[in-house]
Amino acid sequence: MSISNNSEEEHVDAAGCPDAEDAPLCDPVSGMEGADDDELPEDAGIVTDDGRELFEHFRFQADKGQQLLRVDKFLVERMQRTSRNRIQQAADAGCILVNGKAVKSSYKVKPFDTVSIVMDRPRYENEIIAEDIPLTIVYEDDDLLVVDKPAGLVVHPGHGNYHGTLVNALAWHFRDNPNYDVSDPRLGLVHRIDKDTSGLLVVAKTPEAKTHLGNQFFHKTTRRQYVALVWGEMPSSTGTIVGNIARNPRNKLQMAVFDDPTIGKHAVTHYEVLESFGYVSVVKCILETGRTHQIRVHFQHQGHPLFNDARYGGDRMLKGNTSGSYKQFIANCFEVCPRQALHARTLGFVHPRTGEEMDFESPLPADMTELFERWRRYRADKG
């Protein structure tokens, strides 16, 4: 038998699994969508058949002499401080994989099987340190809070960003709350947005809230709108972009759109042009699905990358003339908004306890506001 990385006990601690015997190893309903949201880590999550993005926290390799054994027994023998009941709950939640496929706790492990435990968030390699990072909290009650994230703030620790993240900020915010453990996968962020995307996020403060909100994201009953600046004029004032999304085989830090329906996951983005400045357009985007980098890669695939999106080629002058004054104007615009021009403007959902419909709106941040104003003035000056 072999196990990935460190010792078994260190794995359990690093994963932040609660010691309580009845606590599940992972959230039964993952609302952590790999939406247009989420900075793509090098070990990007596993996207399951039901559209969830899950991240591997433990891996065991069965030896060639492995006798047939139920997977729950197989795991409980190899994991300290973890009960068979918790493992069975994880299996019921679809968080036990054998050779990449979810299995029930009754599955019989065979020689050379790879058994993985996955969760709805990346693995925290280090202890989460509470850091006094300012947060703009739009709303908070006993069940949840809504945060207006600034551009430049990484959501989750890991992959070289172990400090200065939203999770570190939440640890500070909840430092006096004995009921909130920032490492508990049953609590916390229900969805994500990219480091350089600004806008609204909802955080669950109880397991019940996370499960309820996760269900809403999974069943697409939440209400989310984004505002973006894209290169070029869109072919129509409203439209829909449809295209399967998967990791780009030529660049592991990018996603890509595939025409082959057997590759990637179905993705749909609806858009409406709010303003056109000739060389660029302001668009409102509504996500029908939530895939990693969805808005960014969908518009790039259509030949309209987001303005100043370095990962998808929008940080070059793609439309316009070759005059020196125009080149300087574009350079100034890049300086004003030094990131992809994308903002998660609205967020709506049903409150998990009261059943109340809740809707929040975030004003455009200063960098995008100034960027749009500059384009309006340029358009007006050119007649």
N, C-alpha and C positions, 0 to 999 in steps of 0.2 A: 504494500500500500504506500502511496506517496501523496503528499499534500503540498499545495502551492505555498510559496513564500515562507512565513515564519512558523513558529510552533502553534499548535492548536489553540492553546489558551490565549496566546497573543492575538490570534485571529478573532476569537470571540470578543476580546476586549476592544479591539480596533473597530469592530463592526458596530459597537455601541448597543448590542442586544441587551434588553433589560434582563435582570436576574430573575424577575418574577416568573414562576413556572408557567403561568397561563398567558404570558405575553407572547404574541406571535412574533416569528422571526422577521416577517415583513408584512406590509400593509396589504390586506386582502384585496383592496381595490386601489390600484395605482393611478393617481391623478397626475403623476409626473410625466407629462407628455414631452416627447422630443420635438417640441414645436419649433416654429421659425425661431423659437426661443431655445436657447441653451448653447453655450459655447461648447463646441465639439471637442471632447477630450480625445486623446490618442487611443484610449480604450473605450470608445463610444459604446453605449449600452446595447444590449440585445433587444431587438424589437420583436415582440411575440406576435402570434397570429391574431390576437385581439387588439393589437395596436399599442400595447404597453411597452415602455422602454425600461428595461431592468438592467442592473449592474451586478456583475459577479463579485461576491464577497468571500466565498470559500470554494475550494475545488479539491476533490479527492479522486485519485486514480486507483481503480481496483486492480490487484495483481492478477497474474495469469492463473494462479491457483485459487482464486476466489470461489467459494462455494455459493450457490444460490441463496440469497439472503434478502429479506425485505429491506427496502431502502431506509425506512425509519430506524430499524435496528442497526443497519450499516452505519448510519450517521451518528446515532447516539453513542455508539462504541468509540467514535473517533473525535467527538467534540465534548470538551469539558464544560461544566456549568450549563449544559443544555439538556432539557428533558425530552423524552419521546413525544410528550404531548405537544410541545412547542414545534417539534419537527413535523408532526402530523398536521398542525395548523398551517405551517409553511407550505406543505404539500397541497393542502386544500386551497391555498391562495395562489397556487401556480408558481411558487417560488423555489421548488425543487426540480432541477433539470437533470436528465440523464442523456448524455451525448447531445445536449442542446435542446431536448424536448421535455416539456413539463410532464411529470409523472405523478401518480397517486402514491400514498405511503405504502401501499401493498405491492408496489413494483419490486421484482426480484432482481437484485444487482448480479450481473454476470462478470466473468473475467474481462478485464480491459475496459469496462465501463468507466466513463468520466462522470462523476456526480458533482453537481454545482448547486450552491445556494445563492440565489439572487435577490436583490432588494431594489426598491424604487428610487434609489439615489446612489451616486458614486460612493465608493469606499473612502472613508476618512482614514488616511494613513496615520495621522497624528491626532492627539487630543485636541478638541476644539477649545481654543482660548477665547474667552470673552474679551472683546475689544470695543472701546468707546468710540464707535463710528456713528456719526449722526445719521438718523433715519427720519424720513418724512412719513409719518404714520397718518394715513387718511382716515382710518376708522379702526377702533378696537373695542372688543367686548370679551366676555369670558370664554368664548368659543373660537374666535379668530381675530386676525388683524389684517388690514390691507395696507400695503407699503407702496409708496411711489419711488421706485428705484432710479437713481441717477445713472446716466451713461458712465461707463468706466468701472462700475462696481461688479466684481465677479460674484456669482450667486453662491456656488458651492466651493469649499476648500478642495484642494487636490491639484495634481498635474502642474506643480510649481507655484500654485496660489494657495498656500497654507495659512496665510494671514490676510487681513484686510478684505474679507468677503462678507456677503450679506449674512451668512450663517454665523460668522464671528460677531457681527453686529447684533443679531438676534440673541446670541448667548449673553451679551451684555444687557440687552433690554430685559431679558427674563432672569437676570442673575439673582433676583430676590423672590422668584416664583418657584416654590418647591415642587410644583406639579409639572413644570416644563423642563424636560431634559433635551438639550439641543441635539444629542446623539441618538435619541430614540427615533427610529424610522417611522413609528406610528404617528409622529407629530411633525410639524414644520411645513415647509413649502409644498404646495399642492401642484404647482407648475413652475416653469422657469422662463426667463428671457435672457438673451445674450448679454455678455459683459458690456458691449457697446450699444445696446439697445436700452432706451429709457422707458419707464412706464410702470404700470400697475401689476402687483403680484398679491395673491392671497396666501396667508399663512394660517395653518390649523393649530389650535392650542390644545385640542383633545383628540384622542383616537377616533371618536365618533364623528367629529367635525371633518377630519381628514378623509375618512371613508365616504361620508356623505358628499363632500365637495369633489372628491376624486370620481365618484359616480357621475356627477354632473359634467365634469370635463370629458370623461370617457364616452358618455352618451350624447355629447355635443349640445347640451342644453344651456351652457354658459353663453354669455354675450360678450364678445371681444371684438374691438375694432382697433386697427393700427393706422397710423399716418406715416407715409413714406414719401421721399423725393426720389424719383427714378429718372434715369437718362432717357431722353427722347420723348416723342409724342406717342401715346397709346393709340392703337388702331380704332378704338371706339371709346365713347364716354363711360361705358360700363362693360364689364366682361368677366369671364371666368377662365382661370388657368387650371388645367387638369394635367397631371403627370406624376407617375410613380417616382418616389424619391428614395435613394439609397446612397451609401457612401461612394464617393468617386474612386474608382479603382486606380486612377492615376495620381490621386492626391488625397491622402487619408485625412487631411484637415478640411476637406470640402465634402459637401453633398452634391449629388447630381440628379438630373431628371433622365429617366429611361423610358423608351417607347415600349420595350418588352414588358408585358404585363406580369411576367413571372419574376421580375427583378424589382426589389424595393417594395414600398408601401404606397397605396393609393393616397393621393393628396389633391386637395381642391382649394383654390384661393379665389375669392370673388373680389373684384375691385370696382371702384368708381373714381373717375378723374374729378378732383375738386378744383384744380387750377392748372392751366397749361402756360408755360413760359417759352414755348417754342423748342428750346433745346432740352428742357427738363419738364417734368410734370409732377404735381402733387397728387397722390392717390390715397384713397381710403381703402383699406384692405380688411376683409372679413374672412376669417379662417373657418372653413367647413371641417377641416381635419387639422391635426397638430403634429407636424413632423419637424425634425431638426432642420433649422435654417429655412423653413418652408417659403416664407415670403422672399427671402434673399435669393434662393436658388430658382424659384419659379420665375421671378422677373428677369434674372440673368439668362435663363433658358429662352425667354421670349425676346432677348436682345435689348433688355431695358434694365441693366444692373442698377442697384440702389446707389445713389450719389455718395461717393467717397467710401464705398464698401471695398476695402482693400482685398479681402479674401476672394471676392467674386468679380474683380476687375473694374469696379466702379470708381477707383481712385485715379483714373486717367481721364483726360479730356476726350470724351467719346462723341460729342455732338458740338457743332458750332463752327466758327470760322478760324482761320489761322493767324489773325491779326495779333500783334503783341499786346494790345490793350485787352483783348478777350482772354488771352492766355493768362494775363495778370489777374483779370477778374476771377477766373476759375481758381487760380492759386489762392487768392484771397478768400474765396468761398470755402475751399478745403481747410484753410486755417481757421475760419470762423466755426466750422462744424467738423472737427477732426475725427470723425467716426462715421459709420453708415447712418444715413439720415432715416432713422426708423424709431417710432415712438408708439408704445402700447397705450393708447389714449383712453379706452373705456374697458370696464370690466363689470359684468353683471352675473349674478347667481342667486339661488334661493338660499336663505339662511338655514344652516343645517339643523338648528334647534327650533326656531320660531316659525319657519316656513315663509318668512317675509321675502318678497322680491327686493333685492338690493342692487343698486347700480351706482357706479363711481366713474368719475371722469377726471383725467389728469390734463392740465393745460400743457400746451407745447412747451418744452424746455427752452431756455434762452438761446442756446446755440441754433436750434432749428428755426425758432422765431426770427432770429437775425438773418439766417440763411434765406428764408422765404422772402423777407423784406428786400434783401439785396437783389434777388431775382425779379421781384416786382419792379423795383426801380430800374433795373437794367432793361426789362421789357418796355417800360414806359418811355425810357430815354430813346430806345430804338424805334419807337412808334409802332 
